[in-house]
């Protein structure tokens, strides 16, 4: 049985109390490996460490908790120094370390980053300080002003140092490292083993011990990887909007390649009635914190961001990451997709690709060790159906405060007494539903009209042909099959037809009535092909999970 933090006896009572308040009970795999290592080694044995672990696995706690435990509160100079590439990551680490040390009144933790008044940070440095978290630019500025002194640092933590080199901070890193004492313990943490990691290890670390949980540069196990295909860049925003609308309740980050594109996509979403905002490098720190707080508090449904701006974002319950563009390198994709599926929760990483990018996708699959499932861009009808049933589910689950509503019921009933039950249902549904109906009533299929990269999906004309030909057959010639996937699994009628084509790839098969329910689906096929479909569909996956299928009659 897995041991708790308390049972491991790693930490003092104050830290354990903070962990209990946060809700941290069991250490993650990276924490199980790193924490005992950092706590058990004596000063003479302290070795440098490279720790690789997927995003969302608790790396900050892995280094932060032991450092907090080992700090000597009687020393007034900084003893631990965490260097990270972006302001967001700096703020996030500071926030986490303050949460871990909530009941340790003696410890002093400060963050140093640009975009805010430097005088307030200088003032903080003049007081007793134990742990500093900083970004390269502001740290160097304070060193040159002789306000920051790193000569007595015992522990250096480089968090996402590969990204610092990727952002062009090599000279800054060299300058800062020279200010540190040679006798120190250096810890390097990252989610991926990028081309820069070996450079950092050889330049700044001494005989490092390598700790790896999972596999190098592999996507997180709790994230499903899917993609939608369009044949031209002009169709990307249309596809994005349909993806968003087919996933009611979505709360996610949309990654774009450039600042210009980030601003444009955020503006389009806002114009179309979504709660969205953009995060990119040129924003002031006040603006960035405002955007992040709105997103963290779920006042925003979508954060549209560049890779650099979103580095280190650690927000729970993000349901989806959407790659408006595929990144150039697989390790960037790993970082992006790792914004969801964190802390043991599942998530979905979606990529919108053009047909010409299929080869790039295959390369990503190979490098990160994950399969990407293709899903067809949904039709307007499918979206309207999904949104309607989502609204119905919300109505079913709503908790009514009887005391508050009872005072108004007589007036409500009097105003609505002219309508029968069916008319009321229509009207209340339409209030919620009309914007989807009106927007999608004349929508067209935007899927590419050719086979996918594995030649398993039929083109749109073939799908129409299947549906129209099936009407010529008598009902007695069909069998009804049951499938353990429904609209909650992002399955649509067209998606079901695609699964059948993928499983069987036989143009002679005709499909009858299809009914997509919440967690399951029913569909009709010719009896002579039902065995072939049962065998074929039992061999394929949908969103990384096996399909269960059985005959109903």
C-alpha positions in Angstrom: 0.0 0.0 0.0 1.3 3.5 -0.9 2.7 5.4 2.1 1.5 8.9 3.0 3.8 11.9 3.6 3.2 11.5 7.3 4.2 7.8 7.2 7.4 8.5 5.3 8.4 10.8 8.2 10.1 13.2 5.8 9.1 16.5 7.3 8.5 18.4 10.5 5.0 18.9 11.9 4.6 22.4 10.4 5.3 21.2 6.8 3.0 18.2 7.3 0.2 20.5 8.6 0.6 22.7 5.4 0.5 19.6 3.2 -2.6 18.4 4.9 -4.3 21.8 4.4 -3.4 21.8 0.7 -4.7 18.2 0.4 -1.4 16.6 -0.4 -1.5 13.1 1.1 0.6 10.8 -1.0 3.9 11.7 -2.7 4.1 11.4 -6.5 6.7 9.1 -8.1 9.2 12.0 -8.7 8.7 13.1 -5.1 9.2 9.6 -3.8 12.6 9.5 -5.5 13.9 13.1 -5.0 12.7 13.9 -1.5 14.5 11.1 0.4 17.6 11.7 -1.7 17.8 15.4 -0.9 17.0 14.9 2.8 19.3 11.9 3.5 22.5 13.1 2.1 24.9 14.9 4.5 26.6 18.1 3.4 29.7 16.3 2.4 27.7 13.8 0.2 25.4 16.3 -1.5 25.5 15.5 -5.2 24.1 17.4 -8.1 20.9 16.0 -9.6 19.1 16.0 -12.9 15.4 15.2 -12.4 13.2 14.5 -15.4 9.5 14.0 -15.0 6.4 14.7 -17.0 4.6 18.0 -16.4 2.0 18.0 -13.7 3.8 15.4 -11.6 4.8 17.6 -8.7 8.4 18.7 -9.4 8.1 22.0 -7.5 7.2 20.0 -4.3 10.0 17.5 -5.0 12.7 20.2 -4.6 10.7 22.8 -2.6 9.8 20.7 0.4 13.3 19.3 1.1 14.8 22.8 0.7 12.3 24.3 3.1 13.1 21.5 5.6 16.9 22.0 5.3 16.9 25.8 5.6 18.8 27.2 8.6 16.5 30.0 9.9 19.2 31.6 11.9 21.2 32.5 8.8 20.0 35.8 7.3 21.6 35.5 3.9 19.8 33.6 1.0 20.6 29.9 1.2 18.5 28.5 -1.8 18.2 30.1 -5.2 15.6 28.9 -7.8 16.2 30.2 -11.3 13.4 29.9 -13.9 12.7 31.2 -17.4 9.5 33.2 -17.1 7.6 35.5 -14.7 4.6 33.1 -14.6 6.7 30.2 -13.5 8.6 32.4 -11.0 5.3 33.5 -9.4 3.9 29.9 -9.5 7.0 28.5 -7.7 6.9 31.3 -5.1 3.2 30.7 -4.5 3.8 27.0 -4.0 6.7 27.4 -1.7 4.8 29.9 0.4 1.9 27.3 0.7 4.3 24.6 1.8 5.8 26.8 4.5 2.5 28.5 5.6 3.0 27.4 9.2 6.8 28.3 9.4 6.7 31.9 10.4 10.5 32.2 10.5 11.1 31.4 6.8 11.4 34.3 4.3 10.8 33.6 0.6 10.9 36.3 -2.1 10.5 36.4 -5.9 12.5 38.6 -8.3 11.1 39.2 -11.8 10.8 42.0 -14.3 7.8 44.1 -15.2 7.3 45.4 -11.6 8.9 48.1 -9.6 12.5 47.1 -8.7 12.6 49.3 -5.6 10.1 47.2 -3.7 12.2 44.1 -4.5 15.4 45.9 -3.3 13.6 46.7 -0.1 12.7 43.1 0.5 16.4 42.0 -0.1 17.6 44.3 2.6 15.7 42.1 5.1 16.4 38.6 6.2 15.8 36.2 3.2 16.2 32.4 3.0 14.9 31.4 -0.4 15.0 33.5 -3.7 13.1 32.6 -6.8 14.0 34.7 -9.8 14.2 35.2 -13.6 17.5 35.9 -15.3 17.0 39.5 -16.4 15.9 40.9 -13.0 18.4 38.8 -11.1 21.3 40.2 -13.1 20.0 43.7 -12.7 19.9 43.4 -8.9 23.4 41.8 -8.9 24.8 44.6 -10.9 23.2 47.1 -8.5 24.9 45.2 -5.7 21.6 44.6 -4.0 21.6 40.8 -4.5 24.4 38.7 -3.1 24.6 35.0 -3.9 27.9 34.1 -2.4 26.4 32.0 0.4 23.9 30.0 -1.6 23.9 26.3 -0.7 21.3 25.1 -3.1 20.8 26.1 -6.8 17.7 24.9 -8.5 17.4 25.4 -12.3 13.8 24.9 -13.2 13.2 24.4 -16.9 16.7 25.6 -17.6 16.6 24.1 -21.1 13.9 26.7 -21.9 16.2 29.5 -20.6 18.8 28.5 -23.3 16.0 28.1 -25.8 15.0 31.7 -25.1 18.6 32.9 -25.5 19.7 33.3 -21.9 23.0 31.5 -22.2 25.1 34.6 -21.4 22.8 35.5 -18.5 23.1 32.0 -17.1 26.9 32.0 -17.3 27.0 35.4 -15.5 24.7 34.3 -12.7 26.4 30.9 -12.1 29.7 32.7 -11.7 28.3 34.7 -8.8 27.5 31.5 -6.9 29.9 29.6 -4.7 31.6 26.6 -6.3 30.7 24.5 -3.3 26.9 24.1 -3.6 24.3 21.5 -4.6 22.8 22.1 -8.0 19.5 20.6 -9.0 18.2 20.6 -12.6 14.5 19.9 -13.2 12.7 19.6 -16.5 9.9 17.7 -18.2 11.9 16.9 -21.3 15.4 15.9 -22.2 15.9 18.5 -24.9 19.0 19.2 -26.9 20.0 21.9 -24.3 19.9 19.5 -21.3 23.3 18.0 -22.0 24.9 21.4 -22.4 23.5 22.6 -19.1 24.5 19.4 -17.3 28.1 19.6 -18.5 28.4 23.3 -18.1 26.8 23.9 -14.7 26.6 20.6 -12.9 29.3 18.2 -11.4 28.9 14.5 -11.8 25.1 14.7 -11.6 22.9 11.9 -10.5 20.0 11.4 -13.1 16.6 10.7 -11.7 13.8 9.8 -14.2 10.2 8.9 -13.7 8.4 7.7 -16.8 10.3 7.9 -20.0 12.3 10.8 -21.5 10.2 13.2 -23.6 7.1 11.0 -23.3 3.7 12.6 -23.1 1.8 12.2 -19.8 -0.3 9.0 -19.4 -3.4 10.9 -18.3 -3.6 12.9 -21.5 -5.4 11.7 -24.6 -4.0 13.0 -27.9 -6.4 13.7 -30.8 -6.3 15.8 -33.9 -8.7 17.4 -36.4 -7.7 18.0 -40.0 -8.4 20.9 -42.3 -7.2 21.4 -45.9 -6.4 25.1 -45.6 -5.3 27.6 -42.9 -8.4 29.6 -43.6 -10.5 26.8 -42.1 -8.6 26.6 -38.8 -10.6 29.1 -36.9 -13.9 27.5 -38.1 -12.6 24.2 -36.9 -11.5 25.7 -33.6 -15.0 27.1 -33.0 -16.6 23.8 -33.8 -14.2 21.9 -31.5 -15.0 24.4 -28.7 -18.8 24.0 -29.3 -18.8 20.2 -29.4 -17.1 20.2 -26.0 -19.5 22.1 -23.7 -17.9 22.8 -20.3 -14.5 23.0 -21.8 -11.9 25.0 -19.8 -8.6 25.3 -21.7 -5.5 26.8 -23.1 -5.2 27.5 -26.9 -1.6 27.6 -28.0 -0.6 29.8 -31.0 2.9 30.3 -32.6 3.0 34.1 -32.6 1.9 37.1 -30.5 0.0 38.4 -33.5 -1.9 35.2 -33.9 -2.6 34.9 -30.2 -4.2 38.4 -30.1 -6.2 37.7 -33.3 -7.6 34.3 -32.0 -8.5 35.8 -28.7 -10.3 38.7 -30.4 -12.2 36.3 -32.7 -13.4 34.3 -29.7 -14.4 37.3 -27.7 -16.4 38.6 -30.7 -18.1 35.3 -31.0 -19.3 35.5 -27.4 -16.7 33.4 -25.5 -14.8 34.4 -22.3 -11.3 34.5 -23.6 -8.1 36.6 -23.3 -4.6 36.5 -24.6 -1.3 36.0 -22.8 1.9 37.0 -24.7 5.4 38.4 -24.0 4.7 42.1 -24.4 2.1 42.5 -21.7 3.1 44.4 -18.6 3.3 42.3 -15.4 0.1 43.9 -14.1 -1.7 42.9 -17.3 -0.3 39.4 -17.2 -1.3 38.9 -13.6 -4.8 40.2 -14.3 -5.2 37.8 -17.2 -3.9 34.8 -15.2 -6.0 35.6 -12.1 -9.1 35.7 -14.3 -8.2 32.4 -15.9 -7.3 30.8 -12.6 -10.6 31.9 -11.1 -12.5 30.6 -14.1 -13.7 34.0 -15.1 -12.1 33.1 -18.5 -13.0 29.9 -20.3 -10.0 30.2 -22.7 -6.5 31.4 -22.3 -4.9 32.0 -25.7 -1.2 32.0 -25.3 2.3 31.7 -26.8 4.6 28.9 -25.6 6.9 31.3 -23.7 4.1 33.1 -21.9 2.4 29.9 -20.8 5.6 28.2 -19.6 5.1 27.0 -16.0 1.4 27.6 -15.8 0.1 25.2 -13.1 -3.7 25.5 -12.9 -5.8 22.5 -11.9 -8.8 21.2 -13.8 -7.8 22.4 -17.2 -9.8 20.0 -19.4 -8.3 20.7 -22.8 -5.1 22.0 -24.5 -5.7 23.0 -28.1 -2.7 23.4 -30.4 -3.9 25.9 -33.0 -0.5 25.2 -34.6 1.8 22.2 -34.1 5.0 23.4 -32.4 8.3 22.8 -34.3 9.7 20.4 -31.7 8.2 17.5 -29.8 9.4 18.6 -26.4 7.4 21.8 -26.8 4.4 19.7 -27.5 5.0 17.7 -24.4 5.1 20.9 -22.3 1.9 22.2 -24.0 0.0 19.0 -23.5 1.2 18.7 -19.9 -0.9 21.8 -18.9 -3.8 19.4 -18.7 -4.1 15.9 -17.1 -2.3 17.2 -14.0 -2.3 15.8 -10.5 -3.9 12.5 -11.5 -6.7 14.0 -13.5 -7.3 13.2 -17.1 -7.2 15.7 -20.0 -7.3 16.0 -23.7 -4.7 17.6 -26.0 -6.1 18.6 -29.4 -4.2 19.6 -32.5 -5.7 21.3 -35.5 -3.5 20.4 -38.5 -3.5 21.0 -42.2 -3.4 17.9 -44.5 0.2 18.7 -45.4 1.3 18.4 -41.7 0.4 14.7 -41.5 4.0 13.7 -41.7 4.9 16.0 -38.8 2.2 14.3 -36.7 3.6 10.9 -37.4 7.0 12.1 -36.2 5.5 13.5 -33.0 3.8 10.2 -32.4 7.1 8.4 -32.7 9.0 10.9 -30.5 6.5 11.2 -27.6 5.4 7.5 -27.7 1.7 8.3 -28.0 -0.9 7.7 -30.7 -3.0 10.6 -32.0 -6.6 9.7 -32.8 -8.2 11.5 -35.6 -11.7 12.9 -35.1 -13.7 14.5 -37.9 -14.6 18.2 -37.5 -18.2 18.0 -36.3 -21.1 19.2 -38.4 -23.4 22.0 -37.2 -26.2 19.4 -36.6 -23.9 17.4 -34.3 -22.9 20.4 -32.4 -26.5 21.5 -31.9 -27.5 18.1 -30.7 -24.5 17.9 -28.3 -25.3 21.3 -26.8 -29.0 20.6 -26.4 -28.3 17.4 -24.5 -25.7 19.1 -22.4 -28.3 21.7 -21.5 -30.8 19.0 -20.6 -28.2 17.3 -18.4 -27.6 20.6 -16.6 -31.4 21.0 -16.0 -31.6 17.5 -14.6 -28.7 18.1 -12.2 -29.6 21.6 -11.1 -30.2 21.9 -7.3 -33.1 24.2 -6.7 -33.2 26.3 -3.5 -36.9 25.7 -2.6 -37.0 28.5 0.0 -35.9 31.2 -2.4 -37.9 30.1 -5.4 -41.2 29.3 -3.6 -42.0 33.0 -3.1 -41.9 33.6 -6.9 -43.6 30.4 -8.0 -47.2 31.8 -7.9 -46.3 34.7 -10.2 -44.3 32.4 -12.5 -47.1 29.9 -12.8 -49.6 32.7 -13.5 -47.5 34.1 -16.3 -46.9 30.7 -17.9 -50.4 29.1 -17.4 -51.3 29.5 -21.1 -48.5 27.1 -22.2 -48.7 23.3 -22.0 -45.7 21.2 -21.0 -44.4 20.7 -24.5 -44.5 24.4 -25.4 -42.7 25.3 -22.2 -39.9 22.8 -22.9 -39.5 24.2 -26.4 -39.3 27.8 -25.2 -36.9 27.2 -22.3 -34.6 25.0 -24.5 -34.7 27.7 -27.3 -33.5 30.4 -24.9 -30.3 28.4 -24.3 -30.1 26.9 -27.7 -31.0 29.4 -30.3 -27.5 30.9 -30.9 -26.2 27.5 -31.9 -29.1 26.8 -34.2 -28.9 30.2 -35.9 -25.1 30.0 -36.3 -24.9 26.5 -37.7 -28.2 26.3 -39.7 -26.4 26.8 -43.0 -23.0 25.4 -42.0 -21.0 23.2 -44.4 -18.7 20.2 -43.9 -15.1 21.5 -43.5 -13.3 18.2 -43.4 -10.8 17.5 -46.2 -12.4 15.5 -49.0 -9.8 12.8 -49.2 -8.7 9.8 -47.1 -6.7 10.3 -43.9 -3.0 9.4 -43.5 -4.0 5.7 -42.9 -6.6 5.6 -45.6 -9.2 4.4 -43.0 -11.6 7.3 -43.1 -13.9 7.7 -46.1 -14.4 11.1 -47.6 -17.5 13.2 -47.1 -19.2 12.2 -50.4 -18.8 8.5 -49.5 -20.3 9.1 -46.0 -23.3 10.7 -47.6 -23.6 7.8 -50.0 -23.7 5.3 -47.2 -26.5 7.1 -45.4 -28.6 7.6 -48.5 -28.2 4.0 -49.8 -29.2 2.6 -46.4 -32.7 4.0 -46.8 -33.4 1.6 -49.6 -33.2 -1.5 -47.4 -36.0 -3.0 -45.4 -35.9 -2.7 -41.7 -35.9 -6.5 -41.2 -32.5 -6.8 -42.9 -30.8 -4.7 -40.2 -29.4 -5.7 -36.8 -29.1 -3.2 -33.9 -25.7 -3.0 -32.2 -24.8 -1.4 -28.9 -21.5 0.6 -28.4 -20.1 1.8 -25.0 -19.4 5.3 -26.3 -21.6 8.3 -26.4 -21.6 12.1 -26.8 -19.8 12.4 -23.4 -16.9 10.6 -25.2 -17.1 13.2 -28.0 -18.7 10.6 -30.3 -20.9 12.0 -33.0 -22.9 10.2 -35.8 -20.3 11.0 -38.4 -17.6 9.9 -35.9 -19.3 6.6 -35.5 -19.4 6.1 -39.2 -15.7 6.9 -39.3 -15.0 4.2 -36.6 -16.9 1.6 -38.6 -15.0 2.5 -41.8 -11.7 2.3 -39.8 -12.7 -1.1 -38.4 -14.0 -2.7 -41.5 -13.2 -0.5 -44.6 -15.9 -2.2 -46.7 -18.0 -0.1 -49.0 -20.7 -2.8 -49.2 -21.8 -2.1 -45.6 -25.0 0.0 -45.2 -25.8 1.8 -42.0 -29.4 2.4 -40.8 -30.6 4.5 -37.8 -28.0 5.9 -35.4 -28.7 7.1 -31.9 -26.0 8.7 -29.9 -26.8 8.7 -26.2 -24.9 10.1 -23.2 -22.6 7.2 -22.5 -23.5 4.7 -25.2 -24.8 4.5 -28.8 -27.1 2.3 -30.8 -26.9 1.8 -34.6 -28.3 -0.4 -37.2 -26.3 -2.4 -39.8 -27.1 -5.1 -42.3 -27.3 -8.5 -40.5 -24.9 -10.1 -43.0 -22.1 -7.7 -41.9 -22.7 -7.6 -38.1 -20.1 -10.3 -37.3 -17.5 -8.5 -39.4 -18.2 -5.2 -37.6 -18.1 -6.9 -34.1 -14.6 -8.4 -34.9 -13.3 -5.2 -36.5 -14.5 -2.8 -33.9 -13.2 -4.9 -31.0 -9.7 -4.4 -32.4 -9.6 -0.6 -32.5 -9.5 2.1 -29.8 -11.4 5.3 -29.5 -9.5 8.1 -27.7 -7.0 5.5 -26.4 -9.6 3.2 -24.9 -10.9 -0.1 -26.3 -14.4 -0.3 -27.6 -17.0 -2.7 -26.3 -19.7 -3.7 -28.8 -22.5 -6.2 -28.7 -25.7 -7.2 -30.6 -29.0 -6.0 -29.3 -31.2 -7.9 -31.7 
